[in-house]
Amino acid sequence: MKAGTLYIVATPIGNLKDITYRAVETLKKVDLIVCEDTRTSKKLLNNYEIVTPVWSFYRNIHKGGAIKPVPKLKSILEKLQTGKEVALITDAGTPGISDPGNQLVEIAIKNEITVVPIPGSSALISLASISGIDLSQFIFLGFPPHKKGRETFFKEVLALKYPVIYYESPHRLIKNLELLKRLQSTKNIILGRELTKMFEEIVRGTVEEILIYFNNFQNKVKGEIVIIIY
């Protein structure tokens, strides 16, 4: 029996119109869609009248930070091995970047399953594209550690000669900026918040200027955040 195909499908990071024709066609034709949160993904799927069955597929993390195997990996692999076509999507953006998608791709490759990328939105690339700085070389570091190793992480970031792009939680943004200031950073920042959404915001300045800006923010900081530090 011929094995199926695993499609890695990028979905919008905010604006539902930012999806490709090919992505919609793929999500409609496959036998199964696996996603992080079915409630979040259903909003997109319902908008495009996609009725393909959906399974949740998320990362489990121990208290100590160790990552457990993702539930349903074996079941998804069995689907692929029996000829079914499966699409992987994330809550927003391109799967496999700071989410458990890489574990599914890894096990598919080991079992000689064809993996096909369906490219599209990415918060990382979206902010990079409007940075206005030389990003012919840069380093992407995902999410910083929440607690242990956080200061070491940012010391290493500040020591790098290339621009660094990373994601940050709105709940930790102020502490992030305060830490950078305490480390006496003279670096500049480009910060993207709620990219492609109604309240999209791009803020540029020094670490201290960005900290002052958000300390004076009228409302609680919300939304997904991408930061370029250079």
Backbone as CSV, one residue per row, in Angstrom:
resi,resn,N_x,N_y,N_z,CA_x,CA_y,CA_z,C_x,C_y,C_z
1,MET,0.841,-1.196,0.000,0.000,0.000,0.000,0.883,1.256,0.000
2,LYS,0.534,2.184,-0.861,1.293,3.427,-0.941,0.972,4.304,0.263
3,ALA,2.035,4.863,0.865,1.851,5.736,2.026,1.231,7.063,1.599
4,GLY,0.620,7.737,2.551,0.012,9.031,2.285,1.041,10.151,2.306
5,THR,0.545,11.366,2.348,1.403,12.553,2.336,1.060,13.440,3.516
6,LEU,2.090,13.992,4.132,1.903,14.957,5.210,2.143,16.348,4.647
7,TYR,1.123,17.208,4.730,1.236,18.584,4.252,1.424,19.518,5.447
8,ILE,2.425,20.375,5.379,2.664,21.371,6.421,2.111,22.688,5.903
9,VAL,0.952,23.086,6.433,0.181,24.189,5.850,0.232,25.439,6.730
10,ALA,0.724,26.525,6.156,0.742,27.806,6.869,-0.650,28.422,6.851
11,THR,-1.050,28.979,7.997,-2.346,29.642,8.106,-2.138,31.084,8.567
12,PRO,-3.156,31.945,8.463,-2.994,33.349,8.820,-2.541,33.559,10.262
13,ILE,-1.757,34.624,10.493,-1.350,34.960,11.861,-2.345,35.917,12.509
14,GLY,-3.344,36.331,11.760,-4.348,37.243,12.303,-5.485,37.443,11.314
15,ASN,-5.195,38.135,10.242,-6.196,38.415,9.214,-6.510,37.142,8.433
16,LEU,-7.752,36.689,8.490,-8.136,35.418,7.864,-7.975,35.417,6.350
17,LYS,-7.853,36.605,5.745,-7.676,36.685,4.294,-6.252,36.324,3.876
18,ASP,-5.343,36.259,4.828,-3.942,35.960,4.520,-3.703,34.461,4.432
19,ILE,-4.482,33.802,3.606,-4.290,32.370,3.379,-4.235,32.155,1.875
20,THR,-3.428,31.225,1.427,-3.278,31.025,-0.010,-4.381,30.123,-0.557
21,TYR,-4.628,30.247,-1.867,-5.593,29.361,-2.527,-5.150,27.908,-2.348
22,ARG,-3.857,27.692,-2.460,-3.335,26.330,-2.360,-3.570,25.748,-0.969
23,ALA,-3.439,26.599,0.059,-3.673,26.125,1.428,-5.126,25.691,1.601
24,VAL,-6.056,26.506,1.115,-7.479,26.171,1.236,-7.783,24.879,0.483
25,GLU,-7.265,24.763,-0.733,-7.489,23.547,-1.530,-6.950,22.314,-0.820
26,THR,-5.767,22.458,-0.231,-5.151,21.322,0.465,-5.975,20.911,1.679
27,LEU,-6.414,21.878,2.464,-7.189,21.581,3.670,-8.535,20.946,3.342
28,LYS,-9.050,21.241,2.160,-10.323,20.650,1.752,-10.156,19.222,1.230
29,LYS,-8.998,18.929,0.650,-8.838,17.618,-0.012,-8.266,16.524,0.892
30,VAL,-7.564,16.916,1.962,-6.931,15.884,2.795,-7.975,15.100,3.587
31,ASP,-7.541,13.985,4.136,-8.439,13.141,4.925,-8.542,13.598,6.379
32,LEU,-7.501,14.297,6.841,-7.456,14.694,8.245,-6.619,15.960,8.402
33,ILE,-7.076,16.843,9.275,-6.299,18.026,9.656,-5.928,17.872,11.123
34,VAL,-4.658,18.062,11.449,-4.239,18.066,12.854,-3.792,19.481,13.200
35,CYS,-4.168,19.940,14.399,-3.924,21.329,14.781,-3.644,21.411,16.274
36,GLU,-3.193,22.572,16.739,-2.913,22.759,18.162,-4.188,22.812,18.979
37,ASP,-5.136,23.646,18.560,-6.373,23.860,19.308,-7.528,23.853,18.316
38,THR,-8.398,22.858,18.428,-9.499,22.738,17.465,-10.421,23.946,17.507
39,ARG,-10.586,24.560,18.686,-11.471,25.725,18.792,-10.938,26.896,17.981
40,THR,-9.633,27.103,18.051,-9.021,28.193,17.284,-9.069,27.899,15.789
41,SER,-8.702,26.684,15.421,-8.644,26.337,13.997,-10.021,26.305,13.347
42,LYS,-11.041,25.943,14.112,-12.392,25.882,13.552,-12.860,27.241,13.030
43,LYS,-12.388,28.323,13.637,-12.775,29.659,13.161,-12.315,29.865,11.725
44,LEU,-11.095,29.451,11.449,-10.564,29.562,10.093,-11.256,28.581,9.157
45,LEU,-11.372,27.331,9.588,-11.948,26.301,8.732,-13.404,26.606,8.394
46,ASN,-14.159,27.075,9.376,-15.558,27.415,9.124,-15.670,28.591,8.152
47,ASN,-14.737,29.526,8.247,-14.761,30.703,7.379,-14.614,30.312,5.915
48,TYR,-13.858,29.243,5.662,-13.641,28.787,4.282,-14.413,27.510,3.957
49,GLU,-15.400,27.186,4.791,-16.293,26.044,4.574,-15.506,24.752,4.376
50,ILE,-14.515,24.570,5.230,-13.695,23.354,5.209,-14.244,22.391,6.260
51,VAL,-14.698,21.231,5.818,-15.384,20.299,6.722,-14.544,19.047,7.007
52,THR,-13.288,19.082,6.657,-12.388,17.955,6.901,-12.303,17.649,8.403
53,PRO,-12.283,16.379,8.803,-12.141,16.036,10.230,-10.875,16.657,10.830
54,VAL,-10.977,17.029,12.104,-9.876,17.721,12.771,-9.511,17.012,14.070
55,TRP,-8.210,16.828,14.294,-7.700,16.302,15.567,-6.837,17.365,16.242
56,SER,-6.872,17.392,17.553,-5.966,18.282,18.280,-4.587,17.636,18.372
57,PHE,-3.579,18.492,18.366,-2.194,18.019,18.353,-1.364,19.088,19.050
58,TYR,-0.970,18.836,20.284,-0.347,19.886,21.081,0.851,19.338,21.845
59,ARG,1.617,20.256,22.413,2.828,19.903,23.147,2.521,19.772,24.632
60,ASN,2.996,18.699,25.243,2.909,18.523,26.700,4.252,18.875,27.323
61,ILE,4.230,19.630,28.394,5.473,20.027,29.039,5.419,19.681,30.523
62,HIS,6.451,19.004,31.024,6.561,18.702,32.445,6.803,19.985,33.237
63,LYS,6.601,19.934,34.531,6.859,21.095,35.383,8.296,21.574,35.255
64,GLY,9.217,20.660,35.090,10.620,21.045,34.979,10.999,21.609,33.628
65,GLY,10.044,21.628,32.687,10.323,22.188,31.373,10.601,21.152,30.302
66,ALA,10.750,19.874,30.692,11.012,18.826,29.714,9.766,18.591,28.864
67,ILE,9.980,18.338,27.595,8.862,18.158,26.665,8.506,16.679,26.559
68,LYS,7.249,16.354,26.786,6.762,14.989,26.634,6.490,14.716,25.155
69,PRO,6.436,13.452,24.754,6.004,13.144,23.395,4.600,13.698,23.149
70,VAL,4.369,14.215,21.964,3.065,14.788,21.639,2.033,13.677,21.506
71,PRO,0.877,13.812,22.171,-0.167,12.796,22.033,-0.587,12.616,20.573
72,LYS,-0.985,11.441,20.213,-1.535,11.092,18.902,-0.487,10.951,17.799
73,LEU,0.793,11.090,18.115,1.808,10.914,17.082,1.667,9.560,16.389
74,LYS,1.533,8.510,17.200,1.437,7.163,16.652,0.189,7.007,15.790
75,SER,-0.923,7.562,16.268,-2.183,7.435,15.528,-2.117,8.168,14.191
76,ILE,-1.484,9.345,14.190,-1.348,10.106,12.946,-0.438,9.368,11.970
77,LEU,0.655,8.811,12.496,1.562,8.045,11.642,0.844,6.856,11.014
78,GLU,0.023,6.184,11.783,-0.719,5.039,11.260,-1.640,5.465,10.115
79,LYS,-2.261,6.623,10.253,-3.112,7.159,9.173,-2.287,7.334,7.898
80,LEU,-1.122,7.953,8.050,-0.252,8.204,6.897,0.234,6.905,6.264
81,GLN,0.559,5.940,7.096,1.076,4.666,6.583,0.022,3.847,5.843
82,THR,-1.253,4.132,6.114,-2.327,3.425,5.407,-2.838,4.219,4.208
83,GLY,-2.066,5.242,3.807,-2.399,5.963,2.573,-3.212,7.229,2.748
84,LYS,-3.528,7.588,3.981,-4.310,8.804,4.211,-3.444,10.054,4.035
85,GLU,-4.072,11.124,3.585,-3.381,12.398,3.469,-3.738,13.257,4.677
86,VAL,-2.703,13.834,5.294,-2.880,14.595,6.534,-2.264,15.971,6.376
87,ALA,-2.973,16.997,6.872,-2.447,18.365,6.876,-2.217,18.797,8.315
88,LEU,-1.064,19.376,8.556,-0.750,19.931,9.871,-0.852,21.440,9.804
89,ILE,-1.624,22.035,10.722,-1.688,23.485,10.842,-1.412,23.862,12.294
90,THR,-1.054,25.094,12.510,-0.833,25.590,13.854,-1.911,26.630,14.158
91,ASP,-1.940,27.140,15.383,-2.946,28.160,15.718,-2.816,29.385,14.822
92,ALA,-1.591,29.716,14.446,-1.344,30.868,13.582,0.054,30.759,12.987
93,GLY,0.163,30.986,11.685,1.469,31.001,11.047,1.893,29.661,10.484
94,THR,3.192,29.478,10.407,3.772,28.296,9.778,4.113,27.234,10.815
95,PRO,3.599,26.021,10.678,3.896,24.949,11.640,5.386,24.612,11.676
96,GLY,5.814,24.077,12.820,7.192,23.643,12.956,8.127,24.708,13.484
97,ILE,7.607,25.928,13.682,8.416,27.017,14.225,7.853,27.361,15.596
98,SER,8.586,26.993,16.639,8.142,27.216,18.027,6.796,26.558,18.315
99,ASP,6.593,25.375,17.772,5.411,24.565,18.089,5.786,23.096,17.896
100,PRO,4.912,22.158,18.247,5.286,20.733,18.199,5.322,20.109,16.811
101,GLY,5.104,20.899,15.776,5.050,20.353,14.425,6.297,19.602,14.015
102,ASN,7.453,20.043,14.510,8.703,19.390,14.115,8.735,17.914,14.522
103,GLN,8.047,17.566,15.621,8.045,16.171,16.067,7.288,15.272,15.089
104,LEU,6.203,15.805,14.539,5.437,15.035,13.558,6.229,14.907,12.258
105,VAL,6.861,15.986,11.818,7.666,15.946,10.595,8.818,14.952,10.765
106,GLU,9.450,14.965,11.929,10.575,14.068,12.185,10.168,12.608,12.069
107,ILE,9.047,12.254,12.696,8.629,10.848,12.675,8.141,10.451,11.285
108,ALA,7.582,11.404,10.538,7.162,11.118,9.162,8.372,10.828,8.284
109,ILE,9.413,11.644,8.416,10.628,11.448,7.620,11.276,10.105,7.944
110,LYS,11.342,9.772,9.237,11.953,8.501,9.644,11.208,7.304,9.061
111,ASN,9.912,7.489,8.817,9.102,6.402,8.280,8.837,6.561,6.778
112,GLU,9.670,7.390,6.143,9.660,7.570,4.688,8.309,8.044,4.161
113,ILE,7.677,8.906,4.929,6.444,9.559,4.496,6.815,10.842,3.760
114,THR,6.192,11.109,2.630,6.445,12.346,1.894,5.897,13.534,2.672
115,VAL,6.728,14.561,2.849,6.319,15.772,3.560,6.372,16.940,2.583
116,VAL,5.247,17.652,2.454,5.139,18.735,1.471,4.829,20.056,2.174
117,PRO,5.633,21.106,1.955,5.328,22.403,2.556,4.325,23.191,1.717
118,ILE,3.352,23.790,2.394,2.412,24.718,1.752,2.668,26.074,2.420
119,PRO,3.568,26.891,1.869,4.034,28.090,2.572,2.990,29.198,2.654
120,GLY,3.265,30.124,3.578,2.350,31.252,3.770,2.801,32.139,4.900
121,SER,1.867,32.567,5.726,2.139,33.561,6.765,3.119,33.066,7.812
122,SER,3.925,34.024,8.318,4.847,33.778,9.427,5.103,35.102,10.114
123,ALA,4.869,35.156,11.417,5.106,36.406,12.156,6.571,36.815,12.056
124,LEU,7.444,35.837,12.106,8.883,36.070,12.007,9.228,36.810,10.718
125,ILE,8.797,36.271,9.585,9.125,36.859,8.290,8.356,38.148,8.047
126,SER,7.136,38.232,8.559,6.341,39.452,8.379,7.034,40.663,8.973
127,LEU,7.552,40.523,10.198,8.248,41.647,10.818,9.585,41.897,10.134
128,ALA,10.282,40.838,9.778,11.568,40.995,9.096,11.407,41.778,7.796
129,SER,10.307,41.541,7.087,10.109,42.163,5.781,9.928,43.675,5.859
130,ILE,9.490,44.186,7.024,9.279,45.631,7.166,10.277,46.252,8.130
131,SER,11.344,45.531,8.417,12.314,46.023,9.401,13.108,47.220,8.896
132,GLY,13.428,47.216,7.620,14.235,48.302,7.084,15.702,48.197,7.458
133,ILE,16.116,47.068,8.001,17.526,46.854,8.337,18.054,45.666,7.542
134,ASP,19.356,45.521,7.498,19.969,44.433,6.757,19.756,43.112,7.499
135,LEU,18.929,42.261,6.923,18.678,40.946,7.508,19.116,39.836,6.561
136,SER,20.179,40.126,5.800,20.740,39.067,4.956,21.287,37.938,5.821
137,GLN,21.616,38.288,7.083,21.977,37.300,8.086,21.312,37.691,9.402
138,PHE,20.616,36.747,10.017,20.018,36.999,11.326,19.878,35.684,12.065
139,ILE,19.567,35.776,13.357,19.409,34.588,14.196,18.005,34.602,14.789
140,PHE,17.300,33.484,14.664,15.972,33.353,15.254,16.064,32.426,16.456
141,LEU,15.519,32.868,17.599,15.672,32.101,18.835,14.341,31.699,19.494
142,GLY,13.238,31.801,18.772,11.962,31.358,19.342,11.589,32.146,20.574
143,PHE,11.018,31.462,21.585,10.644,32.104,22.853,11.797,32.020,23.850
144,PRO,12.097,33.101,24.562,13.113,33.038,25.616,12.644,32.134,26.751
145,PRO,13.573,31.619,27.563,13.165,30.847,28.752,12.270,31.697,29.647
146,HIS,11.300,31.068,30.300,10.397,31.813,31.175,11.090,32.267,32.454
147,LYS,11.866,31.376,33.054,12.498,31.691,34.338,13.967,31.313,34.318
148,LYS,14.253,30.035,34.529,15.632,29.575,34.603,16.366,29.826,33.291
149,GLY,17.509,30.490,33.375,18.324,30.734,32.196,17.936,31.957,31.395
150,ARG,16.939,32.709,31.894,16.455,33.867,31.124,17.522,34.955,31.004
151,GLU,18.188,35.290,32.117,19.209,36.336,32.072,20.387,35.907,31.201
152,THR,20.779,34.653,31.321,21.867,34.138,30.485,21.495,34.208,29.011
153,PHE,20.249,33.873,28.709,19.744,33.930,27.336,19.954,35.320,26.755
154,PHE,19.535,36.350,27.500,19.615,37.704,26.959,21.040,38.256,26.948
155,LYS,21.881,37.809,27.859,23.291,38.184,27.795,23.906,37.664,26.496
156,GLU,23.546,36.438,26.138,24.066,35.850,24.907,23.498,36.566,23.679
157,VAL,22.234,36.946,23.751,21.614,37.692,22.650,22.356,39.003,22.411
158,LEU,22.637,39.721,23.498,23.290,41.028,23.386,24.727,40.921,22.892
159,ALA,25.326,39.772,23.069,26.713,39.581,22.641,26.831,39.207,21.162
160,LEU,25.730,38.843,20.532,25.760,38.409,19.140,25.957,39.600,18.200
161,LYS,26.648,39.376,17.102,26.900,40.457,16.149,25.810,40.564,15.092
162,TYR,24.929,39.564,15.028,23.848,39.585,14.059,22.533,40.027,14.712
163,PRO,21.598,40.587,13.934,20.273,40.858,14.484,19.635,39.558,14.987
164,VAL,18.898,39.662,16.079,18.225,38.499,16.665,16.720,38.742,16.648
165,ILE,15.984,37.745,16.206,14.517,37.820,16.213,14.003,36.771,17.184
166,TYR,13.056,37.174,18.025,12.470,36.212,18.960,11.028,36.597,19.260
167,TYR,10.295,35.643,19.797,8.909,35.862,20.213,8.874,36.160,21.708
168,GLU,7.886,36.924,22.138,7.737,37.194,23.563,6.267,37.266,23.943
169,SER,5.975,36.831,25.146,4.620,36.903,25.679,4.329,38.336,26.120
170,PRO,3.114,38.829,25.910,2.781,40.186,26.381,2.900,40.317,27.886
171,HIS,2.722,39.202,28.617,2.799,39.225,30.074,4.233,39.420,30.575
172,ARG,5.196,39.106,29.721,6.597,39.212,30.134,7.349,40.331,29.425
173,LEU,6.647,41.098,28.615,7.322,42.112,27.801,8.045,43.155,28.648
174,ILE,7.366,43.730,29.626,7.979,44.781,30.444,9.212,44.241,31.173
175,LYS,9.095,43.056,31.772,10.243,42.462,32.463,11.394,42.199,31.488
176,ASN,11.038,41.813,30.276,12.044,41.607,29.241,12.814,42.896,28.987
177,LEU,12.099,43.982,28.774,12.723,45.266,28.478,13.515,45.791,29.672
178,GLU,12.985,45.581,30.859,13.704,46.012,32.067,15.018,45.252,32.216
179,LEU,14.993,43.953,31.890,16.207,43.155,31.969,17.237,43.639,30.951
180,LEU,16.781,43.910,29.739,17.697,44.409,28.710,18.320,45.735,29.127
181,LYS,17.518,46.599,29.725,18.041,47.884,30.188,19.054,47.672,31.308
182,ARG,18.757,46.766,32.234,19.665,46.501,33.355,20.994,45.932,32.866
183,LEU,20.934,45.209,31.775,22.161,44.662,31.205,22.921,45.712,30.400
184,GLN,22.429,46.950,30.507,23.067,48.110,29.873,23.126,47.975,28.360
185,SER,22.032,47.538,27.800,21.984,47.371,26.363,21.876,48.715,25.646
186,THR,22.697,48.886,24.613,22.595,50.065,23.739,21.959,49.658,22.414
187,LYS,21.369,48.496,22.416,20.784,47.964,21.189,19.494,48.703,20.818
188,ASN,19.099,48.512,19.570,17.826,49.022,19.077,16.837,47.875,18.932
189,ILE,15.566,48.246,18.929,14.503,47.235,18.854,13.481,47.631,17.796
190,ILE,13.001,46.618,17.083,11.796,46.749,16.262,10.816,45.735,16.814
191,LEU,9.681,46.192,17.263,8.699,45.315,17.922,7.401,45.317,17.133
192,GLY,6.941,44.129,16.806,5.659,43.979,16.126,4.651,43.329,17.054
193,ARG,3.505,43.952,17.187,2.455,43.426,18.068,1.150,43.307,17.282
194,GLU,0.473,42.178,17.446,-0.810,41.950,16.767,-0.688,42.105,15.250
195,LEU,0.390,41.584,14.680,0.622,41.731,13.248,-0.545,41.198,12.427
196,THR,-0.943,41.962,11.431,-2.047,41.719,10.474,-3.433,41.864,11.085
197,LYS,-3.512,42.158,12.378,-4.816,42.285,13.034,-5.260,43.748,13.089
198,MET,-6.447,43.973,13.617,-7.026,45.311,13.650,-6.151,46.314,14.399
199,PHE,-5.533,45.874,15.495,-4.730,46.781,16.316,-3.226,46.547,16.119
200,GLU,-2.858,46.201,14.885,-1.448,45.999,14.561,-0.625,47.221,14.938
201,GLU,0.552,46.934,15.500,1.416,48.022,15.947,2.877,47.655,15.706
202,ILE,3.621,48.599,15.138,5.058,48.451,14.951,5.725,49.581,15.728
203,VAL,6.611,49.233,16.651,7.292,50.234,17.482,8.792,50.097,17.273
204,ARG,9.474,51.216,17.065,10.914,51.211,16.815,11.607,52.164,17.769
205,GLY,12.798,51.787,18.237,13.562,52.676,19.107,14.618,51.922,19.881
206,THR,15.264,52.619,20.797,16.237,51.966,21.671,15.494,51.146,22.712
207,VAL,16.228,50.304,23.421,15.618,49.517,24.500,14.919,50.440,25.483
208,GLU,15.583,51.517,25.886,14.997,52.437,26.873,13.758,53.131,26.320
209,GLU,13.786,53.529,25.064,12.627,54.197,24.456,11.429,53.266,24.373
210,ILE,11.670,52.014,24.017,10.570,51.045,23.929,10.002,50.765,25.316
211,LEU,10.882,50.689,26.326,10.429,50.462,27.696,9.557,51.628,28.164
212,ILE,9.991,52.849,27.922,9.196,54.027,28.304,7.842,53.995,27.609
213,TYR,7.845,53.645,26.329,6.599,53.607,25.564,5.588,52.648,26.193
214,PHE,6.028,51.439,26.506,5.089,50.451,27.035,4.769,50.688,28.512
215,ASN,5.655,51.334,29.247,5.317,51.725,30.621,4.220,52.778,30.639
216,ASN,4.134,53.567,29.569,3.101,54.599,29.455,1.878,54.112,28.685
217,PHE,1.870,52.827,28.353,0.769,52.249,27.579,-0.526,52.388,28.364
218,GLN,-1.568,52.855,27.697,-2.833,53.119,28.374,-3.551,51.838,28.808
219,ASN,-3.416,50.812,28.007,-4.115,49.553,28.286,-3.112,48.438,28.552
220,LYS,-3.600,47.342,29.082,-2.767,46.170,29.303,-2.237,45.670,27.965
221,VAL,-0.946,45.358,27.918,-0.339,44.881,26.676,-0.923,43.513,26.330
222,LYS,-1.430,43.379,25.109,-2.034,42.128,24.668,-1.473,41.731,23.313
223,GLY,-1.735,40.496,22.938,-1.421,40.040,21.587,-0.057,39.402,21.450
224,GLU,0.124,38.758,20.304,1.389,38.107,19.997,2.438,39.159,19.679
225,ILE,3.657,38.926,20.152,4.732,39.910,19.999,5.955,39.266,19.344
226,VAL,6.507,39.970,18.376,7.755,39.567,17.721,8.740,40.723,17.889
227,ILE,9.969,40.401,18.228,10.976,41.430,18.494,12.235,41.177,17.667
228,ILE,12.736,42.241,17.063,14.058,42.213,16.433,14.950,43.111,17.289
229,ILE,16.064,42.598,17.747,17.015,43.389,18.508,18.329,43.410,17.727
230,TYR,18.871,44.618,17.561,20.068,44.757,16.714,20.935,45.920,17.180
